[in-house]
Amino acid sequence: MRVVVLRHDLLPHEAAIPFSLTGLALGNPRQAGSAAVIGRRAMALAPDRFPASCVLMPDRGAASDNFVAAASVGQLDPAAAPLVLTVGGDGGLSALLSRGGDDARAASRDRLAAAYAGSYEARLTVGPDRLRSANFDQYEVIRQQLGQASGLATMLEGIDLGVADEAACSGAGASAPALDSSGAAIQAATGLLNQENGPRYVGVVDIGFELFGGAGYDSHFNNHLAVGRDFYRALEVLEQEIAGGTLDLDDTMVVLSTEFGRTPHIGLEGDAGRDHWPFGYVSVLLGGPVGRGGVPAQGYVGRIGGDGRAVADDSYTPADLRAAIYMAAGLNPLQPSEVFSIGDLSSNAREGSRVDEVALQNLAGKFFGV
């Protein structure tokens, strides 16, 4: 296990979440989520793999633009877009994938959709080149995925994307339903990763239980014990999957990440809670390459000072973390075809080197001990 000290200076969720999920700031056209970056490599190695990557979203609270970055493709081929699945509700996806059981009408609808798509694409084409349209590209990816609905339905057999009423947390307060969508998502993620031709990356968006009228983790009031239960529950399910053998840390790396921590002092703005604190917080790496180079697997990288701020010359950034994740997936994140350049990494991560190979070697040594 590695606990990595991170820092940045973005206080709003709307800026911090996309930055943490991609390592690049809003407005950067290269901003792509880990699902697309790793999924693209998985497709290159096995073109028939579907889906190559997935993002699991709860059916409440995560539909905002904050979390869209988890599935963003930036300037990558739109075909790298992950399959986004919703966890919660009644889990009726399998029924929808059957498309009503009317194969003849489904084929007719597919031909009609293809004709309309072709007509629209022609309007985007000027000479030999086609104009880039993110919305149309997203539509085309979904349309192509629809053609693989039967295979996806087979893959999802035995994977429950619903959350039963019994999974509610009775102590969550009157504002529930406080269903355990995060626990269900972790179980679904391990099920997907164990599919022979399934995804090589699964991202889980964990927003916690709804507590005290708030939104799980995103609460600024006197909620420390309650919010602690959120994270404990996620870790409990993760431990169960590892102990049960459905998640093998020898060949899978788990990353626990967030957009920021909370202020080191209580009582901000007259209440008994804490506010956003991106100036010193941590992410955790489990399994995969961590500790395989002879350096003990358990430890921390970086320091947080007595004022709660990350020590400037001994801490890292979301870009450093994402680059390390891509290295664990077998990628060179600084290749021109990828999303990062050496200037995106902090000087601490690359130990001041401006040579790609040296910078990546330094990064791997710090994050993985290899």
VMD Tcl script that draws the C-alpha trace (Angstrom):
set ca {
  {0.00 0.00 0.00}
  {1.14 3.53 -0.76}
  {-0.40 6.64 0.77}
  {0.50 9.53 -1.52}
  {0.34 13.16 -0.38}
  {-1.24 15.40 -3.03}
  {-1.93 19.10 -3.35}
  {-3.46 21.67 -5.68}
  {-5.19 25.02 -5.27}
  {-8.69 24.46 -6.72}
  {-11.37 24.91 -4.05}
  {-14.70 24.39 -5.91}
  {-15.89 20.86 -6.64}
  {-16.64 21.93 -10.21}
  {-12.94 22.52 -10.89}
  {-11.32 20.11 -8.44}
  {-13.18 16.93 -9.43}
  {-12.32 17.05 -13.17}
  {-8.73 17.98 -12.28}
  {-8.40 15.06 -9.90}
  {-10.00 12.59 -12.32}
  {-7.80 13.55 -15.27}
  {-4.73 15.39 -13.96}
  {-5.53 18.28 -16.30}
  {-7.45 21.48 -15.62}
  {-10.81 22.43 -17.09}
  {-10.42 23.99 -20.51}
  {-7.49 21.80 -21.50}
  {-8.51 19.98 -24.70}
  {-6.33 17.00 -23.70}
  {-8.42 16.36 -20.59}
  {-9.28 12.65 -20.73}
  {-10.34 10.35 -17.93}
  {-8.44 7.23 -16.94}
  {-11.20 5.04 -18.38}
  {-10.59 6.37 -21.90}
  {-6.80 6.35 -21.64}
  {-6.56 2.78 -20.33}
  {-9.52 1.57 -22.40}
  {-7.83 2.70 -25.60}
  {-4.78 0.59 -24.78}
  {-6.99 -2.39 -23.94}
  {-8.71 -2.10 -27.32}
  {-5.37 -1.87 -29.12}
  {-4.24 -5.12 -27.49}
  {-7.58 -6.90 -28.00}
  {-9.77 -5.17 -30.65}
  {-12.75 -7.43 -29.91}
  {-12.82 -6.51 -26.22}
  {-16.09 -4.86 -25.18}
  {-16.37 -2.88 -23.09}
  {-12.70 -2.00 -22.78}
  {-13.42 0.21 -19.76}
  {-16.37 1.16 -17.60}
  {-17.42 3.91 -15.23}
  {-20.01 3.05 -12.58}
  {-22.16 5.96 -11.42}
  {-24.75 6.00 -8.62}
  {-28.28 6.80 -9.76}
  {-28.37 9.87 -7.56}
  {-26.15 12.84 -6.92}
  {-23.46 12.13 -9.53}
  {-25.19 13.22 -12.71}
  {-23.67 16.69 -12.61}
  {-20.91 17.89 -14.90}
  {-18.46 17.37 -12.02}
  {-18.22 13.65 -12.74}
  {-18.46 13.74 -16.54}
  {-14.66 13.93 -16.59}
  {-14.53 10.30 -15.45}
  {-15.78 9.33 -18.92}
  {-14.20 12.14 -20.95}
  {-12.02 11.37 -23.98}
  {-10.33 14.73 -24.57}
  {-8.56 14.58 -27.94}
  {-8.42 10.78 -28.02}
  {-10.40 8.77 -30.56}
  {-14.08 8.89 -29.49}
  {-14.12 5.09 -29.71}
  {-12.08 5.11 -26.49}
  {-15.12 6.35 -24.56}
  {-15.95 4.01 -21.67}
  {-19.27 2.34 -21.09}
  {-21.07 4.28 -18.34}
  {-23.37 2.16 -16.19}
  {-25.72 3.38 -13.47}
  {-25.83 1.53 -10.16}
  {-29.03 1.77 -8.16}
  {-32.74 1.79 -8.75}
  {-34.27 -1.49 -9.81}
  {-31.36 -2.68 -11.92}
  {-33.52 -3.01 -15.05}
  {-30.67 -2.67 -17.55}
  {-30.72 -6.32 -18.61}
  {-34.35 -6.01 -19.65}
  {-33.57 -2.92 -21.69}
  {-30.66 -4.66 -23.42}
  {-33.06 -7.29 -24.74}
  {-34.70 -4.43 -26.72}
  {-38.14 -5.91 -26.24}
  {-37.21 -9.21 -27.82}
  {-38.28 -8.04 -31.30}
  {-35.18 -8.65 -33.42}
  {-36.83 -7.71 -36.72}
  {-37.95 -4.30 -35.55}
  {-34.64 -3.72 -33.77}
  {-32.77 -4.29 -37.04}
  {-35.05 -1.83 -38.83}
  {-34.52 0.79 -36.15}
  {-30.76 0.26 -36.35}
  {-30.79 0.83 -40.12}
  {-32.86 3.99 -39.70}
  {-30.53 5.33 -36.99}
  {-27.52 4.55 -39.19}
  {-29.07 6.43 -42.11}
  {-29.76 9.51 -39.99}
  {-26.26 9.35 -38.50}
  {-24.71 9.12 -41.96}
  {-26.74 12.08 -43.16}
  {-25.69 14.20 -40.19}
  {-22.05 13.19 -40.52}
  {-22.13 14.29 -44.16}
  {-23.13 17.76 -43.00}
  {-20.06 17.83 -40.75}
  {-17.73 16.92 -43.61}
  {-15.97 19.64 -45.58}
  {-13.84 18.27 -48.41}
  {-11.78 15.30 -47.17}
  {-12.02 16.31 -43.51}
  {-14.80 15.99 -40.99}
  {-15.39 18.69 -38.40}
  {-15.02 17.55 -34.81}
  {-18.30 17.35 -32.92}
  {-18.11 15.99 -29.39}
  {-21.87 15.48 -29.14}
  {-22.10 13.60 -32.44}
  {-19.06 11.50 -31.58}
  {-20.63 10.55 -28.28}
  {-23.86 9.62 -30.04}
  {-21.96 7.49 -32.56}
  {-20.12 5.62 -29.82}
  {-23.40 4.83 -28.07}
  {-25.00 3.77 -31.37}
  {-22.12 1.39 -32.05}
  {-22.32 0.03 -28.51}
  {-26.03 -0.64 -29.02}
  {-25.07 -3.16 -31.67}
  {-23.29 -5.15 -28.97}
  {-26.22 -5.14 -26.57}
  {-26.67 -8.91 -26.61}
  {-23.02 -9.51 -25.73}
  {-23.23 -6.95 -22.95}
  {-26.37 -8.59 -21.61}
  {-24.50 -11.90 -21.43}
  {-21.58 -10.24 -19.65}
  {-23.87 -8.65 -17.08}
  {-25.52 -11.93 -16.15}
  {-24.85 -12.43 -12.47}
  {-23.70 -8.82 -11.99}
  {-26.31 -6.91 -10.01}
  {-26.48 -3.19 -10.81}
  {-29.54 -2.70 -8.65}
  {-29.61 -1.85 -4.96}
  {-32.24 -3.62 -2.90}
  {-34.15 -1.86 -0.14}
  {-32.47 -4.15 2.39}
  {-29.18 -2.41 1.53}
  {-30.43 0.85 3.02}
  {-28.57 2.24 5.99}
  {-31.19 2.62 8.73}
  {-29.12 5.22 10.58}
  {-28.78 7.57 7.64}
  {-31.53 9.93 8.67}
  {-34.93 10.84 7.34}
  {-33.59 12.27 4.10}
  {-32.79 8.79 2.76}
  {-33.19 6.58 0.72}
  {-29.59 6.08 1.71}
  {-28.98 2.98 -0.36}
  {-25.59 1.34 -0.46}
  {-24.92 2.08 -4.11}
  {-21.18 2.37 -3.44}
  {-20.93 -1.14 -2.01}
  {-22.98 -2.50 -4.90}
  {-20.74 -0.66 -7.38}
  {-17.56 -2.16 -5.91}
  {-19.05 -5.64 -6.15}
  {-20.15 -4.97 -9.73}
  {-16.69 -3.63 -10.58}
  {-14.95 -6.82 -9.44}
  {-17.48 -8.87 -11.37}
  {-16.76 -6.92 -14.55}
  {-12.99 -7.16 -14.12}
  {-13.26 -10.94 -13.83}
  {-14.98 -11.29 -17.22}
  {-12.71 -12.98 -19.76}
  {-13.34 -10.34 -22.44}
  {-14.45 -7.61 -20.08}
  {-13.08 -4.21 -19.13}
  {-9.49 -3.69 -18.01}
  {-10.42 -0.55 -16.07}
  {-13.49 0.15 -13.96}
  {-13.99 3.50 -12.24}
  {-16.42 3.69 -9.31}
  {-17.91 7.03 -8.30}
  {-18.54 6.84 -4.54}
  {-20.63 9.70 -3.15}
  {-21.46 8.02 0.16}
  {-24.79 7.76 1.94}
  {-27.13 10.72 2.06}
  {-26.79 12.03 5.58}
  {-28.58 14.78 7.49}
  {-30.14 16.17 4.33}
  {-26.70 16.44 2.72}
  {-25.04 14.56 -0.10}
  {-22.88 11.93 1.55}
  {-19.29 13.12 1.66}
  {-20.25 16.59 0.44}
  {-21.49 17.90 3.77}
  {-20.04 20.83 5.70}
  {-21.70 20.31 9.07}
  {-20.98 18.38 12.24}
  {-20.97 15.05 10.45}
  {-17.57 13.55 11.15}
  {-18.72 10.27 12.67}
  {-21.41 9.79 10.04}
  {-19.14 10.53 7.08}
  {-16.53 8.22 8.56}
  {-19.06 5.41 8.20}
  {-19.27 6.16 4.47}
  {-15.61 5.45 3.87}
  {-15.59 2.52 6.30}
  {-18.39 0.88 4.32}
  {-16.51 1.27 1.02}
  {-13.37 -0.21 2.58}
  {-15.38 -3.02 4.17}
  {-16.80 -4.13 0.81}
  {-13.39 -3.78 -0.83}
  {-11.83 -5.97 1.88}
  {-14.57 -8.56 1.42}
  {-13.88 -8.74 -2.31}
  {-10.14 -9.16 -1.70}
  {-10.59 -11.76 1.04}
  {-13.13 -13.65 -1.08}
  {-10.72 -13.92 -3.99}
  {-12.80 -11.93 -6.46}
  {-10.24 -9.11 -6.46}
  {-6.64 -10.23 -6.92}
  {-4.19 -7.52 -5.91}
  {-1.36 -9.40 -7.61}
  {-2.66 -8.32 -11.01}
  {-5.01 -5.44 -10.16}
  {-4.19 -2.03 -8.74}
  {-6.85 -0.25 -6.71}
  {-6.70 3.54 -6.43}
  {-8.65 5.39 -3.73}
  {-8.74 9.03 -4.73}
  {-10.64 12.20 -3.98}
  {-10.61 15.79 -5.17}
  {-9.45 17.25 -1.84}
  {-9.52 16.82 1.91}
  {-11.13 18.94 4.62}
  {-9.80 21.85 6.60}
  {-7.57 20.83 9.52}
  {-9.64 23.04 11.83}
  {-13.30 22.75 12.88}
  {-15.83 25.52 13.15}
  {-15.52 27.25 9.81}
  {-18.30 29.68 8.93}
  {-19.92 29.37 12.33}
  {-20.78 25.67 12.16}
  {-19.07 22.61 13.58}
  {-17.89 21.26 10.26}
  {-15.01 21.52 7.83}
  {-14.60 23.10 4.41}
  {-12.72 22.13 1.23}
  {-8.96 21.69 1.60}
  {-6.95 20.93 -1.56}
  {-3.68 22.12 -0.02}
  {-2.81 18.77 1.55}
  {-4.69 15.48 1.19}
  {-3.95 11.87 0.22}
  {-4.72 9.12 -2.27}
  {-4.05 5.43 -1.68}
  {-2.62 2.80 -4.06}
  {-3.16 -0.90 -3.37}
  {-1.77 -3.88 -5.25}
  {-0.48 -4.07 -8.80}
  {3.14 -2.88 -9.06}
  {3.22 -1.35 -5.58}
  {6.17 -2.70 -3.63}
  {7.40 -5.11 -6.29}
  {10.81 -3.51 -6.52}
  {11.99 -4.59 -3.11}
  {10.79 -1.45 -1.32}
  {8.22 -2.38 1.35}
  {4.69 -2.19 -0.05}
  {3.37 -0.34 2.98}
  {4.37 3.26 3.38}
  {3.67 6.85 2.50}
  {5.07 9.21 -0.11}
  {5.20 12.92 0.73}
  {4.54 14.91 3.89}
  {1.85 17.13 5.38}
  {3.08 19.80 7.78}
  {1.69 20.88 11.12}
  {-0.49 23.50 9.42}
  {-2.28 20.84 7.40}
  {-0.61 21.86 4.14}
  {1.44 19.52 1.99}
  {5.15 20.25 2.20}
  {5.92 21.97 -1.10}
  {9.10 20.07 -1.92}
  {7.73 16.69 -0.76}
  {4.26 16.29 -2.27}
  {2.64 15.58 -5.60}
  {-0.20 16.57 -7.94}
  {-3.19 14.85 -9.58}
  {-1.20 14.76 -12.84}
  {1.56 12.80 -11.09}
  {-1.00 10.33 -9.74}
  {-2.70 9.81 -13.11}
  {0.63 9.36 -14.87}
  {1.56 6.69 -12.31}
  {-1.77 4.93 -12.88}
  {-1.11 4.81 -16.61}
  {2.36 3.40 -16.02}
  {0.79 0.65 -13.91}
  {-1.46 -0.14 -16.89}
  {1.58 -0.57 -19.13}
  {1.48 2.84 -20.80}
  {4.16 5.45 -21.31}
  {2.05 8.48 -20.30}
  {4.50 10.95 -21.85}
  {4.37 9.58 -25.39}
  {3.04 12.16 -27.89}
  {0.03 9.94 -28.54}
  {-0.96 10.05 -24.85}
  {-2.46 12.87 -22.80}
  {0.51 14.15 -20.77}
  {3.77 15.88 -21.53}
  {6.69 16.13 -19.13}
  {5.69 19.67 -18.21}
  {2.43 18.37 -16.71}
  {4.33 16.48 -14.00}
  {5.54 18.21 -10.87}
  {9.25 18.80 -10.35}
  {9.04 16.61 -7.24}
  {7.73 13.62 -9.19}
  {10.39 13.81 -11.88}
  {13.10 14.98 -9.44}
  {13.77 17.94 -11.69}
  {14.59 15.85 -14.76}
  {13.45 17.07 -18.18}
  {14.21 13.69 -19.81}
  {11.07 11.59 -20.22}
  {12.63 8.22 -19.38}
  {14.38 9.53 -16.27}
  {11.26 11.37 -15.10}
  {9.13 8.23 -15.43}
  {11.73 6.12 -13.65}
  {11.72 8.59 -10.78}
  {7.91 8.62 -10.70}
  {7.71 4.82 -10.59}
  {10.28 4.70 -7.82}
  {8.30 7.09 -5.65}
  {4.82 5.72 -6.27}
  {5.54 1.99 -6.62}
  {8.98 1.41 -5.13}
  {10.24 -0.13 -8.38}
}
mol new
graphics top color blue
foreach p $ca { graphics top sphere $p radius 0.5 }
foreach p [lrange $ca 0 end-1] q [lrange $ca 1 end] { graphics top cylinder $p $q radius 0.2 }
display resetview
